[in-house]
Amino acid sequence: MRIFTIKLNRLIIPAILIFAAALVTAFAAAKKEGIPLPIAMYHSVLADNSKKSSYIITPEQFESDVDALLNEGYTPITVKALTDYVYNDLPLPEKPVMLTFDDGFYNNYSYIYPIIKEKNIPIVISVVGSYTDLYTKSGETNPLYSCLRRSDIAELNNSGLVEFQNHSYDLHTIDSTKTASMKLKGESDESYRNRLTADLTRTQELLFSITGKYPSAYTYPFGKISDSSVQIIKDMGFLASLSCEEGMNFITKSPDCLFRLKRLNRSGEYSTAQFIQKLLCR
């Protein structure tokens, strides 16, 4: 029996060493690949269940999503936390996740703000500057269709729970004359650069006048991206950009990983379980 044990140990020990080496290699590869960062993309939020659609969810669905992520150990972060990790070497939580809202609907204030206050978690809202100016002037606060006014943005910003990013000033349109922030057919490189820079600058200045901070990320309307826009927004000082491409992000120390960040649209037609499974790429 003693001889058998010795022979068995001779077999087991090399196997353990091989397994340990494999784990170290896998860990090193994962670390090199980057920190996984799922980003959820929300839009409008309405209390009426009958209104649910590809871009409309209920407050209950959002709260259920948040609870599921928190129960799995995820920590919501902002774009600033992300850029601080890459540019300033500040730490990220072990399992980061980002909750983004596009367009700046007033119902984000009505239904989402109370939830994030209760749970003390941050979100990112990308506003269309012309919408903010329009509803600041009209004063309308209808959750069905209106958008955040200057006073709403100020309150949300002062809470410390909402970070505002740039979703263009007047490029959130696709028709015969506008193609979101894409380059127009026949448009010269110089004309495109000047047009995109002028539009985005208007929302930069608008949000700075309200929050005292310039947005650090550009959120492409409809996810429409001209390749040449990437360098333009970098030259403007943006540190990141958000796309509508689906998939997991892997964050490294390279600033390039912060541009065209992938996000998953939260359809109201998903259950929380279905959405979380897709968000985490399981």
C-alpha positions as CSV (number, residue, x, y, z in Angstrom):
1,M,0.0,0.0,0.0
2,R,2.9,2.4,0.8
3,I,4.4,1.7,-2.6
4,F,1.1,2.4,-4.3
5,T,0.7,5.7,-2.4
6,I,4.2,6.9,-3.5
7,K,3.5,6.0,-7.1
8,L,0.1,7.8,-6.9
9,N,1.7,10.9,-5.5
10,R,4.2,11.0,-8.3
11,L,1.3,11.1,-10.7
12,I,-0.8,13.5,-8.8
13,I,1.9,16.2,-8.0
14,P,2.8,16.8,-11.7
15,A,-0.9,17.0,-12.5
16,I,-1.5,19.6,-9.8
17,L,1.5,21.6,-11.0
18,I,0.2,21.5,-14.6
19,F,-3.3,22.5,-13.5
20,A,-1.9,25.4,-11.4
21,A,0.2,26.6,-14.3
22,A,-2.8,26.5,-16.6
23,L,-4.7,28.7,-14.1
24,V,-1.9,31.2,-13.9
25,T,-1.8,31.3,-17.7
26,A,-5.5,31.8,-17.9
27,F,-5.5,34.5,-15.3
28,A,-2.7,36.4,-17.0
29,A,-4.5,36.1,-20.4
30,A,-7.7,37.5,-18.8
31,K,-5.8,40.3,-17.2
32,K,-4.2,41.2,-20.4
33,E,-7.5,41.1,-22.3
34,G,-8.9,43.7,-19.9
35,I,-11.7,44.2,-17.3
36,P,-15.1,43.1,-18.6
37,L,-17.5,46.0,-18.7
38,P,-21.2,45.4,-19.6
39,I,-23.1,48.6,-20.5
40,A,-26.9,48.7,-20.5
41,M,-28.6,51.2,-22.8
42,Y,-32.0,52.5,-21.7
43,H,-34.3,55.1,-23.3
44,S,-37.8,56.0,-22.2
45,V,-39.5,54.8,-19.0
46,L,-43.3,54.8,-18.5
47,A,-45.5,53.4,-15.8
48,D,-48.1,52.0,-18.2
49,N,-47.3,48.4,-19.0
50,S,-49.2,48.7,-22.3
51,K,-46.6,51.2,-23.5
52,K,-43.7,48.7,-23.3
53,S,-41.7,48.5,-26.6
54,S,-38.2,48.1,-27.9
55,Y,-37.3,51.5,-26.4
56,I,-39.7,51.8,-23.5
57,I,-39.6,50.0,-20.2
58,T,-41.4,50.3,-16.9
59,P,-39.9,51.5,-13.7
60,E,-40.4,48.0,-12.2
61,Q,-38.3,46.5,-15.0
62,F,-35.4,48.9,-14.3
63,E,-35.5,48.3,-10.6
64,S,-35.6,44.5,-11.3
65,D,-32.5,44.9,-13.5
66,V,-30.7,46.8,-10.9
67,D,-31.5,44.3,-8.1
68,A,-30.4,41.4,-10.3
69,L,-27.0,43.1,-11.1
70,L,-26.4,44.1,-7.4
71,N,-27.3,40.6,-6.3
72,E,-24.6,39.3,-8.6
73,G,-22.0,41.6,-7.2
74,Y,-21.9,44.3,-9.9
75,T,-21.2,47.9,-9.1
76,P,-22.7,50.7,-11.3
77,I,-20.0,53.2,-12.5
78,T,-19.9,56.4,-14.4
79,V,-17.8,57.4,-17.5
80,K,-15.6,59.4,-15.1
81,A,-14.8,56.3,-13.1
82,L,-13.9,54.6,-16.3
83,T,-11.7,57.3,-17.7
84,D,-10.0,57.7,-14.3
85,Y,-9.0,54.1,-14.4
86,V,-7.5,54.4,-17.9
87,Y,-6.0,57.9,-17.8
88,N,-5.3,58.4,-14.0
89,D,-4.7,54.8,-12.9
90,L,-7.5,54.9,-10.3
91,P,-9.1,51.5,-9.4
92,L,-12.4,50.1,-10.7
93,P,-14.7,47.9,-8.7
94,E,-14.2,44.2,-9.2
95,K,-17.3,43.8,-11.3
96,P,-18.2,47.2,-12.9
97,V,-21.4,47.8,-15.0
98,M,-22.7,51.0,-16.5
99,L,-26.3,52.0,-16.8
100,T,-26.9,54.6,-19.5
101,F,-30.0,56.5,-20.7
102,D,-30.2,58.1,-24.1
103,D,-32.0,61.3,-25.2
104,G,-32.7,62.8,-21.8
105,F,-36.4,62.0,-21.4
106,Y,-38.2,63.8,-18.6
107,N,-39.5,60.4,-17.5
108,N,-36.0,59.5,-16.4
109,Y,-36.4,62.2,-13.8
110,S,-40.0,61.0,-12.9
111,Y,-39.4,57.3,-12.6
112,I,-35.6,56.5,-12.5
113,Y,-34.4,59.2,-10.2
114,P,-36.4,57.9,-7.1
115,I,-35.0,54.4,-7.7
116,I,-31.4,55.4,-7.9
117,K,-31.8,57.7,-4.9
118,E,-33.2,54.7,-2.9
119,K,-30.4,52.4,-4.0
120,N,-27.7,55.0,-4.0
121,I,-26.3,54.1,-7.5
122,P,-25.1,56.3,-10.4
123,I,-26.4,56.4,-13.9
124,V,-25.3,58.2,-17.1
125,I,-27.8,60.3,-19.1
126,S,-26.8,61.5,-22.6
127,V,-28.9,64.5,-23.6
128,V,-29.8,66.1,-26.9
129,G,-29.1,69.7,-26.4
130,S,-31.9,71.1,-28.6
131,Y,-34.4,69.0,-26.7
132,T,-33.3,70.5,-23.4
133,D,-33.6,74.0,-24.9
134,L,-37.0,73.3,-26.4
135,Y,-38.6,72.0,-23.1
136,T,-36.8,74.6,-21.0
137,K,-38.6,77.2,-23.0
138,S,-42.0,75.5,-23.1
139,G,-41.8,74.3,-19.4
140,E,-43.6,71.1,-20.3
141,T,-43.1,68.1,-17.9
142,N,-45.1,65.3,-19.5
143,P,-43.4,61.9,-18.9
144,L,-45.0,60.7,-22.2
145,Y,-42.9,62.9,-24.5
146,S,-41.1,65.8,-22.9
147,C,-37.3,66.0,-22.1
148,L,-35.2,67.3,-19.3
149,R,-35.2,71.0,-18.7
150,R,-32.2,73.0,-17.5
151,S,-33.6,73.0,-13.9
152,D,-34.1,69.2,-14.0
153,I,-30.5,68.6,-15.2
154,A,-29.2,70.9,-12.4
155,E,-31.1,69.0,-9.7
156,L,-30.0,65.6,-11.0
157,N,-26.4,66.8,-11.3
158,N,-26.4,68.1,-7.8
159,S,-27.6,64.8,-6.5
160,G,-24.2,63.3,-7.4
161,L,-26.0,60.3,-8.8
162,V,-26.4,61.4,-12.5
163,E,-23.6,62.1,-14.9
164,F,-24.4,63.9,-18.1
165,Q,-22.9,63.2,-21.5
166,N,-23.2,64.7,-25.0
167,H,-25.8,63.2,-27.4
168,S,-25.4,66.0,-30.0
169,Y,-27.3,69.3,-30.1
170,D,-29.3,68.9,-33.2
171,L,-28.1,65.7,-34.9
172,H,-30.7,63.2,-33.5
173,T,-32.4,63.0,-36.8
174,I,-32.3,60.8,-39.9
175,D,-34.1,62.1,-43.0
176,S,-33.4,63.4,-46.5
177,T,-31.1,66.2,-45.1
178,K,-29.7,64.7,-41.9
179,T,-28.0,61.5,-41.1
180,A,-27.3,61.8,-37.4
181,S,-23.6,62.5,-36.9
182,M,-22.6,60.6,-40.1
183,K,-20.8,62.4,-42.9
184,L,-23.2,63.6,-45.6
185,K,-23.0,62.4,-49.1
186,G,-20.5,64.6,-51.0
187,E,-19.5,66.5,-47.9
188,S,-15.9,67.5,-47.7
189,D,-13.7,66.4,-44.8
190,E,-13.3,70.0,-43.7
191,S,-17.0,70.8,-43.9
192,Y,-17.9,67.6,-41.9
193,R,-15.3,68.4,-39.2
194,N,-16.6,72.0,-38.8
195,R,-20.3,70.9,-38.8
196,L,-19.8,68.1,-36.2
197,T,-17.5,70.2,-34.0
198,A,-20.0,73.1,-34.0
199,D,-23.0,71.0,-33.1
200,L,-21.2,69.1,-30.3
201,T,-19.8,72.2,-28.9
202,R,-23.2,73.7,-28.4
203,T,-24.2,70.8,-26.1
204,Q,-20.8,70.9,-24.4
205,E,-21.3,74.6,-23.6
206,L,-25.0,74.0,-22.6
207,L,-24.2,71.3,-20.1
208,F,-21.2,73.2,-18.7
209,S,-23.4,76.2,-18.1
210,I,-25.7,74.0,-16.0
211,T,-23.4,71.5,-14.3
212,G,-20.0,73.3,-14.3
213,K,-18.5,70.2,-16.1
214,Y,-17.9,69.5,-19.7
215,P,-19.1,66.0,-20.9
216,S,-16.2,63.6,-21.4
217,A,-18.0,61.2,-23.7
218,Y,-19.9,61.5,-27.0
219,T,-23.0,59.2,-27.4
220,Y,-23.6,58.6,-31.1
221,P,-27.3,59.2,-32.1
222,F,-28.7,56.0,-33.4
223,G,-25.2,54.5,-33.2
224,K,-24.4,56.0,-36.6
225,I,-20.6,56.4,-36.7
226,S,-18.4,57.9,-39.5
227,D,-14.9,56.6,-39.1
228,S,-13.5,60.1,-39.4
229,S,-15.6,61.2,-36.5
230,V,-13.5,59.3,-34.0
231,Q,-10.5,61.6,-34.5
232,I,-12.7,64.7,-34.6
233,I,-14.2,64.0,-31.2
234,K,-10.7,63.1,-29.8
235,D,-9.4,66.4,-31.1
236,M,-12.4,68.1,-29.3
237,G,-11.2,66.6,-26.0
238,F,-13.6,63.8,-25.6
239,L,-12.1,60.9,-23.7
240,A,-14.7,58.2,-24.7
241,S,-17.6,57.5,-26.9
242,L,-20.7,55.3,-26.7
243,S,-22.0,53.2,-29.6
244,C,-25.1,51.0,-30.1
245,E,-23.1,48.0,-31.1
246,E,-23.8,45.0,-28.9
247,G,-21.2,43.0,-27.0
248,M,-18.9,43.0,-24.0
249,N,-16.3,45.7,-23.5
250,F,-12.8,44.8,-22.2
251,I,-11.2,47.8,-20.5
252,T,-7.4,48.0,-20.6
253,K,-5.0,50.9,-19.9
254,S,-5.2,51.9,-23.6
255,P,-7.3,55.0,-24.2
256,D,-8.4,53.4,-27.5
257,C,-10.6,50.9,-25.6
258,L,-12.8,53.8,-24.5
259,F,-14.1,54.7,-27.9
260,R,-17.1,53.1,-29.6
261,L,-18.0,51.4,-26.3
262,K,-20.5,48.6,-26.9
263,R,-24.0,48.7,-25.2
264,L,-27.0,46.5,-25.1
265,N,-30.4,48.1,-25.7
266,R,-32.9,47.3,-22.9
267,S,-36.1,46.3,-24.7
268,G,-39.3,46.4,-22.7
269,E,-40.1,43.1,-24.3
270,Y,-37.3,41.3,-22.4
271,S,-37.7,39.9,-18.9
272,T,-35.0,40.9,-16.5
273,A,-33.5,37.4,-16.7
274,Q,-33.4,37.5,-20.5
275,F,-31.8,41.0,-20.4
276,I,-29.2,40.2,-17.8
277,Q,-28.2,37.0,-19.7
278,K,-27.7,39.0,-22.9
279,L,-26.0,41.9,-21.1
280,L,-23.5,39.6,-19.4
281,C,-22.9,37.7,-22.6
282,R,-23.8,34.3,-21.1
